[in-house]
Amino acid sequence: MTVTFGYLAKRTLGGVLGLLLVIWLIVVSVDLIEAMRDIARIPGAGPIAALRLTLLRTPQLILSLSPFIFLFGTLWAYGQMARMSEIAVLRAAGLSVWRLIFPPVILAVAAGLLIATTLDPLAARLAETAQTVKNEARSGEEAAAKRPHLWLRQNEIGSDGIALLHAERYRENDPVLEEVTVWRRTQDGAFIERLDAPRALIDAQVLRLMQARRSTSIATTAPQIEAEIEVPVAIDLRLLDQDRQTADTLSVWALPETIRLMGDAGMTTTKFRLRYHALWSLPLKLAAMVILACAFALGMNARGGGTALLMGMGILAGFLLFILSELSAAIAEAAIVPVGLAAWAPALLAVLFAVTLLLYREDG
């Protein structure tokens, strides 16, 4: 059993790594052209800088293709063994179909966990570095330009009030906001007051509005201008860059805190929660891909009859799973189904379909 397990795992790993190398070379070749265009804007930068930029941002793209790499790699490896009658010999020796698919499934689950917990965070950091390099192509004035319009919703500390904040201009990681308006209301929506200030400072556990004008709901009370008004809200400076932040640039370890911060600020977190569940469901998705590959590859024979059809059906099944995943994500973003269900359901359905197909082939 140990020898057979090792042999099947080695053949599967060989097919996956071989396909990974081919896809990596293709991706690098295509992305290098785009990198040359980006680097051309930086004075003194040459082909080496373009290659560095490509090598920094391709790992994340390669990891996003991992389900297809495992599907095609396993399909090729097991298809080769079937055409060389190795599968027939193993079956004649008494191995069931479940023992034949066990090694690639274990390999896929282990690879999925490694990608989700280690490789994807590393790729996200490399992609962030690549984005920093790319931003160097911009002029210094553009990179330091103030970003227009910031909207945040924060719960007030020590009370049941809510503060809705709008700033006309702000800079990334800068605690100073310009042309600020704050609407304060209760949890049930009752208006408390409106505050307007040309400048506001984000401080620990408080937002300080300078030369602020206070307007209340009492019509007989004229707006009052005060030198400083404090609003008891805790604004994290990391929220000021969420307009540029995308779910794909965050690791599975950083996503929970980001989701919490954005939720507290009243921002939509659907894409970030989808990304979080998608990473943790990756082992199951990779397992589904290899089971699908085995289900079609085990139907091949040494004479090659129907090989092209079975290979095509396996590839089609993989693309259908991809389409189903994208469709379920879109449905979740529309708030039709829960995020967790949308992320896990496609992989679960693929596993059930593949296992059903194997049961049909094994037992009729």
N, C-alpha and C positions, 0 to 999 in steps of 0.2 A: 504493500500500500504506500509506504514511504517513497519507494523508488518511483512508482507510477505517479504519485502526487507531484514529486519534484520534476519529473520529465514533462508532465502536462503544464505545470506552472512555468517551466523554462521555455517551452514552445510558445505559450501564450505571451510571456514577457518579451520574447524575441520578436513576435509579430507586432506587439504594441510599440516597442522601442524602435523597430524598423520604420513603422509608419510615422512615429513621432519625429524621427530624423528627417524624413521626406517632407512632412508638413512644415517643420521648422525652417528648412532651407527655402521652401517656397515663400513662407511668410516674411522671412528676412529679406529675400530678394525683392519682393514687392514693396515692403515698408521702407527699404533703403532709398528707393526713389523719392518717396514722400519726405523722408528725413533730409535728403539733399536740398529739397526746396525750403524746408524749415531752417536749416543751418545756413543757407545762402544769405539770410538776413543778418547774420552775426558777423561782424568784421573779423577777418583773420581765421575763421573757422573753415576746416577742410573736410576731406572724406573721412578722416579718422573720427572727427566729432560726429559726423552723420552716422557712422557705424556704431558709435557709442550710444547715440540716441535710439537707434533701432534695437540694439541689444537690451536697452533698458525697458522698452515698452512692449517688446514682443512676448515676454513670458506670460503676461496677463492674457494676451490673446490666445496663446497656445493652451493655457489652462481652461479657457472658456470652450475650447474645442475638444476637451478631454473625453466627453461622452462618445463623440464620433471616432476619436482615436481608438478607444477601447472596442467600439463596435466593429470597425473595419479591421483592426489588428487581430482581434479574436476570430473574426470571420475568415480572415486569410489563413491564420495559423491552423485552425481546426479544419478548414477546407483542404489545406495541403495534406494534413494527416489522413483525412477521409479518402482523398484521391490516391494516396500511397498505401491504402488498405491498413494503416496503423489502427484506425478506429475499429475496423472489423476484427483485427487480431485481439484488441483489448476487450471487445465485446465477447468474443469467443472464449477468452480467458475467464469470463464470469463477471466482468465489471458492468454495473448498471449504468444507465444514462446519468443518474444523479451523482455517481462517483466520478464520472467523466467531466461533469461541469463544475464539480466542487472546487478544484484548484483555481480556475479562472475567476470564480465568484469570490473566493477568499482574497485573491490578488486585487480584484476590483474594489472590494470593500476597504482593504488596507490602503490602496492608492487614494481612494476618496477621502478617507480620514486624514491622510498625509497632506493632500491638497488643501482641504478645508482648514486645517489647523496650522499648517506650517508654510507650504509653498504659496498659497494664495496671499497671506499677509506679506510675505517677502516680495511677491510680484506686485502687490499694491504699493509697497514702498518704492520699488524700482520705477513703477509708472508715475508716482508722484515726483520722483527725481527727474524723470524724463520731461514731465510737464514744466518743472522749474527751468530746465535747460531750454525748453522751447520758448518759455516766456522771456528769455534773454534776447530773443529776436526782436522783441518789441522795444520801443524807445523808452528811456527812463521816465519821461513824463507820462506816457500811457500806462506804464506799469504801476506808477504811483497815483494814478488818477483816482479821484473820489468816486465811489460807486453811488449811483442814484437809487433812492427809495429803499427803505427798510421797513418791514412790517413785523411786529412781534406781539404776541399775547402772553402775558405773564401773570401768575397768581401773586397777589401781594402777601408779603411776609407778616405774620401776626394778625391777619384779619381775613375775612372771607371775600375781600374785594378782588377785582380783576382789572389789570391795566393793559389797555390796547395802545401800543406805541407805534408811531410813524415818524421816520426821520427822512428828510429830503436827501441828505448826503452823509456819507461815512467812508472811512477807510478800513481796510482789513486789519484786524488786531489793534485798532486804535480806539481807546476808550472815549473819544470825543465824538459826539453826534451833532449835526447841524440842522437848524430849522425843524425842531422837534415838536410834535403834538402828542399829548397823552390823554386818552379818554379813560376815566375811572368809573367803574360800575360795580354793582353787587353781582353775586353769583347768579341771581335770578334775572339779571339784565337791567335792573333799575339804574338810571343815570345818577352819578354822584357829582362829578365835575369834569371840566376840560382844562388842561394846562398847555400853554403855548410858550416856547422859549427859543431864542436864536441858537443857543448852545446847551448841551447837556453832557454831563460827565458820568460814565459808568464806574461806580465805586463798589466796594465790597458790600453786598446786601442792600444797596440803595442806588437809586438813580437821582443825581443832583441836576436840577434844572436851573440855569442862571438867567436872571432878569426875566422871570416867568410871569405870565399873565394867567390868573385864575378866573375861570368862568363857571358859575354854578347854575342850577336849574331854577333858581329863584329870580324871577324877572326883575324885581325891584333892586336887586343887588348888582351894582356896576362891576365890571371886571377889574380886578386888583392886580397891580404889578408888584412882585416881591423880588428881593435880591436873590434869594435862593429857596427853592422848594424841593423837599426830598420825597421821593416815592419809594416805598419799601418793597423793591423787587430785586431779585438776584439775577442779573443778566450775564451769561457766560459769553466771553468774547469770541469763543469758537462758533457761536451762532451767527456772527456777523459775516461769516464766509460760507454759510450753507447754500447761498444762491449758486456758488460755483461747485460745491461739493456734490458728487454723485455717489450712488450706492456702490458702484463698481470699484471705486477707489478706496473703500474701507474694508478692513479685515473683519473676520468673524468675531474677533475680540473687541474691536472698536465699535461695532454696530450697536450693541445694547445701550451704551452710554449716549451715542449719537441719537438713537431713537428716543431715549428718555428726555434729552435736552430739547429736541425738536417738538416732542409731544407737549412738554411744559410750555413751550413758546407758541403753541397753537399751530405749528406747521404740520403739513401732511407727512406721514411716515410710511405710507403704504409701500413705496418702492424699496425703502430701506428694510422693512420687515420681510418683504418678499426675498430680498437678497440674503437676509439672515437665514431664513428657512431653506432657501435654495442651496446654500453652502452646506448646511447640516444634512440635507437630503441627497447630497451628491454621492455618498457611498451607495445608497439604494439605487440611484439613477445609473451609476456605472455597473452595478450588479445586474440591473435590468438589461443593459446593453449587451453584456457578455452572455446572458442567458438567451437573449434573442439571437445573438450570433451563433451560439451553439445549437439552438433549435433548428436553424436553417442549415448550418454546416454539416450536422450529423446526418442529414438526408442525402448528402452527396455520396458518390461511389467512385470506385477506381476507374470505371469506364467513362466517367465524365458525363453521363446522361443527366440532363436537367440541371447541370451545374450553374450555367449562366442564369437560368430562371431562379434558382434558389438564392444565388448571390444577389440578384436584383431585388428579390422579395425581402431579403434581410436588410439591404440598404434602404429600401422603401419604408420598412417598418421603423428604422431609426429616424428617418426624416419625419415620419408621422408623429413619432414621440416628441420630436423637437417642436413641430407645429402645435401639438397639444399643449406642451409646456408654455409656449408663447401665448396661446389662446387663453389658457387658465390664468396666466399672469395679467392679461388685459381685463379679464372678467373680475379678478380681485381688485385691480385698480379702480374699477367702476363700482366697487363695494357691493357686488352681487353675491359673492361667496367669500367666506373667511380667508385670510391670507394663508394661514397654515394649510388649509385644505387645498388651495390652489397650488401651493408649492410641492406638496407631498403626493397629491392624487395622481399626476401623470406617471411618476415612477412606480407607484403601487399598481396602477392599471397595467403598465408594461410588464411588470413581474408576473402578474396574474395571467396575462395573455401568453407570455413565454412558457410559463409552467404548464398551462393548459395545452399548448402545442406539444410540449415534450411528453405530457401524459398521453396525448393522442398517438404520438409516434411510438411510445414505449408499450402501451397497453391496448391501443386500438379503440 
